[in-house]
Amino acid sequence: MTWNCRTAAVSLATLLVPIALTAACSGSPTGPSAEPPTPLTLSLQSGVWQTIGDPNPFPLTTTDAAHLEFDFPTSGSMNYIQTPSALAVLRGTVFVSLQVNTIGPVVFNSLDPIAGSCGIPASVRPFLWANGTGNGPDDRWWSNPRSFPLAEGSATISVPLSPEFWSNVNGQFGNTDAATKYRFEKARLNVTRLGLTFGGGCSFGHGINVRGGRAQFRLTEYAVR
């Protein structure tokens, strides 16, 4: 089924700032054009993925079918999984296929301390990290609102690499105004890493854990085409 919904060098607290609102290139970035997509399929070998969570690094495995897996923790949290992008310039649509398996009456907990005030369910969503994994407000962009609310099941999240489908650390959508559109396009031309984040409440990456049972996350594809 297809869902169409909405650093290492810096401290974990800094990385968890984003709230839920919305190329190496010598010239100025321009908007999306009729240029063809830049095909890219990420390896799902656990050794090329990094995590932000508790514990950190968080244990990841690769199945015989070359899918990336982990078990959600019952204490601590899973916040980010990420891997280097082989291409700095991305065009097209991001496709993420995933599966969640549960045992027992699992509850997915958001670790956002102000979770009740925004109401985003515990979810996973694509994100891109640009400009050399910078720490500025326009260096990380999240798929918004397209995401997968965590529950038993499988999905493919498809997100066009267009500014109206992504928001930055401060919750500004990439098409908010000319300045934010410029900054989104600059990020799209200078992608460093791609991945997923886990969060809810008022944030996209403050982390998730579970209670009342067990839950496993499986990533079966991460591609741009």
N, C-alpha and C positions, 0 to 999 in steps of 0.2 A: 504494500500500500504506500502511496505517496502523500506525505504531509506537506501542505502549503500554509503553515501558520507563520507567525512571526517567530631579577630574571635571574636569569641565574645570578646576575651581578647586583640585583636590587633586592630589597626585602620582600618577603611574602606579603606583608601588610600593604606595601605599595601596589603590588600586583592585583590586589583584591579590591581596588577602588571603584571599578565601573558600576554605575547605577543604571537602572532600567528605564530610560527615556529613549531617547533614541541615540626609480629605475635608475637605478643608477642612470640618470638622465640629465643631460646638460641643459635641456630646454625646459619650458613649462609643461606640466602634464596637461593633457587634453582629455575630453570626455570620451565615453565609449563610442566606437565608430563601427563601420561595417567590416572591420578587420576580422579575420576568422578567429575562432577560439584557439587557445594555447593548450593542447592536450597534455594532461599530466595525470599519472596514476601513482599514488603514494605507496611505497612498500609498507606492509603491515607487520614486518618483522619487529619483534619487541625491542631488539637491540638498538634500533634507530629512533625510538620514541623516548621522549623525556616526560617527566611528570612534575606537577606541583600539587602537593597534598600532604597528608599526615598518615603514615610515615612518608618521608621524601628521601630517596626516590620510592615511589609506590610500585609494588610488584606487578609487572605485566607479563603475560605469556603469549606465545603464538601457537595456534592449534595446527593439527596436521593439514587442515584445509587452508592454512596461511591467513587465518583471521586473528586479529588482535583481541585479547581478552583480559579482563580483571574481575575480581569479586569486590563489590562495594563493601567498605568497612562498616563494622557496627560501632566503632569509635574512631576518632580521627576523621579524615575526610578525603574524598577525591575531588580535586579542583580543576586541574588542567591536564590534558595529554596533548603533546605537540611534537612535530618533527620538522627538520629542515625542508624547505621547498627547493626543488631542483631548478625552478624557474623563478626569476625575480619579477618578470612582467606576466600578469595573468589576465586573460580575457575568456569570457564564456560563462559557464554556470558551474558552481560547486555542487557535487553530488556526494552525499554521505549516506551509506547504507549501514544499518545497525540492528541489533537484536538485544532484547533484555529478557532474561530468564529468571523466574522467581520460585522460591520454595517457601510455603507458609504465607501468612497474612502480612506481607511486607509493607512497611511504611517508609517512604523516602523522605528524609529530613533535610531541609535546607538549613545551612549554618549561618545564614544572614542574620545578624543580631536584631535587625528591624524588619524581619520577614513579614510581619502582619500588615504593614502599612501599604504594600504595593500589590500583593496577591499573585505574583508570578508563581506558577506551580513549579515544583522541583523538576528541572528540565536539563537536557543536554542540547548544545547548539554549536555550529561551526564558528570558528574565529580565524582571523589572519593577523599575523604579527609582522610589522614592516619596519623599514628604516633601521636595519641592523638590530632588531629586537630592542628598539628604543623604549624609553619610559615616559614619553610625552602623551598627552591626551589623544593624539591622532595617530599613534603608532600601533594600537590594537583596535580592531574593528570586529564586531559581532553580527552574525545573522540576526535580524530583528524585523519582524517577530517570528520568523520561521525557526521552529525548534521541535523537539520531541519531549512531551511531558512523560517523565519516567514512570513506566508501568510495564507489566508483562506484554510482550509483543515485539513486532519488527516494523521498520519504516525506512523509507528513503527520503531524506531531506534534500530538496533541490533549491539552490539560492543563486540567482543571477548575480554576476559581479557588477552590479549597477548600484549607484549610491543610495537609492531609495530603499534598498533591502539590507542596509548595514548601518550600525550606529557605533559611536566611539566610546571612549572611557567615560566621558561626561554625559553620555546618553543622547548626543546629537546625531540625527540621521545625516547621512552623507549628502543629501540634497536639501538640507536646511536652508542654505543660502550659497552664494557664489564662493565664499571663503571655505566653507566646510566641504563643498564639492571639490574644490581644488585640493584640499588636504586628503580627501578620500582617494582621488585619482593619483596623487603622489604616492600614497601607500600602495595602491594597486600596481604601480610601476616599480615598486621596491620591496616586494614581499620577501621576507626572510624565513618565516615559519608558518605552518598551517596546523590546525588541530581542532580540538573540541574543548569546551568548558562546561562545568556542571554547577548549577546554582538555582536559586529561586528567591522568592520574597521580593527584594528590591535590587538584586544583583544577578549577574550572569555567571560569576566565577568564585563565589565565596564557599563553594564546596557542598557535597552531599554525603551523608551516610545513611544507614538503614537500621530499622529495628523491627522486631516481630517476625523475623524470618531471614532468608538469605536472598541475595540478588547478584546476578552475573551480567556484565556488560560485554557485548561482542561487537567489534567493528569489522564489517565485511568488505567495505569499499570506501575509499576516499579519493575522489578524482575531480578533475576539471575537464570539461569538454564542451 
